Amino acid sequence: MTTDTGARRSALAEPTDNPPGRWVAYLTLASIGLWAGFFGPIQVLLAQQAESIDEANKKLVLAVVLGLGAFVSVVCNPVFGAFSDRTTLRAGRRLPWVVGGAVGGALSLLLLAVADNVVVMALGWCGVQATLNAMLAAITATVPDQVPVGSRGKIGGILALAQTLGVVGGVGIASATGSIAAGYAVTAVVLLVLAVPYCLGSRDLPLAPDERPEPFDWGAFVRSFWVSPREHPDFAWAWITRFLVNLGNALGLLYLLYYLQDAIGMTSDEAEDSVFVLTATYALALMVTAVTFGIWSDRSGRRKVFVIWSGIVGAFASGLLAVAQTWPAAVVAAVVMGIGYGIYTSVDFALITQVLPGAADRGKDLGVINIANALPQVVAPGIAGVILVVVEAFGGLTETNGDAFSVGYCAVYASAFASAILGSVFVTRIRSVR
């Protein structure tokens, strides 16, 4: 493995020159493999596996496994990001964690392929979350390491495309391979193959001797994860905004397979195929908007207005799923959500990089921000489960199989609507970014 650093500069300096196109391509490929590793299981394979292990309690099994994995993600992303900040290897700060994360993720996916009980399934998914979050933390931090502020909207849009292609690819693999085990195995191979180009041309910058951190101290390390809202209010508001938008997204996505079965009335096979169709539709809409609005944001120098409206558009999609429980409405909602989230992922990423407290802790601080991506996966299954249980306890219908209006799923998607709207409102509190 080699690094191409070009003109030598400090690893902690703000970049001023755009990275070459090949580096962007390598980063994109690695990101596609990474997100396929996350979302092939989340969207299809884990739900199928939960049903095959315990059909009567499939929702509970899925909620437990997803919740445990998301808890691991919440912890591991900032921790591995902080470790990458402190890495002093000649290969650079970020590259070792990309390599280790990809290899560990592939091995964990192979463990899931042979899981035949809830314990092994949970261990495998927690392994995937731990290792792929190490890779995610490093890839995320390399953008402010390598990309000037004025180009981060564009790069954020490209990474949004990569995430979407990874989601579509992961769901496509899960749907096309014909078995749960084969789906996991092929996803593991794709993850490794797509990570190789980046590992060979990462341009990662090692820390100079005078930039190396103080000797490691566990107390100081743990305390460093608290970023004071009083001292860094824009960082705090950005975190809250990201949490609320992603909570709304998670409330909708994590139960989508069951929504199609229980509320619209599809069979298990029809719902599996329909998840792929909706994901592809969502992806196409996202790809149309992500890079375009990222570039528009770069040229205008404005971030907040794009993030605000993206949340409102996404909220409308959740509201549509709540009140119009039909297949055509679900397709329209996928288009609308893709447009909104395409704008959001590109521009919000650029906004986040502009409110980081300091260059020395980029990996750790972005990891703290990424908790706002992972934590909703921990709480959303519980929130959705409680909503469904409460609705049923008061006599409301949930599993209607398309024969009646599902009050339970209406309540779930109404909660997603409210969360996205709140996220848009709180963006206005950020002061240091236009």
Disulfide bonds with the S-S distance in Angstrom:
none
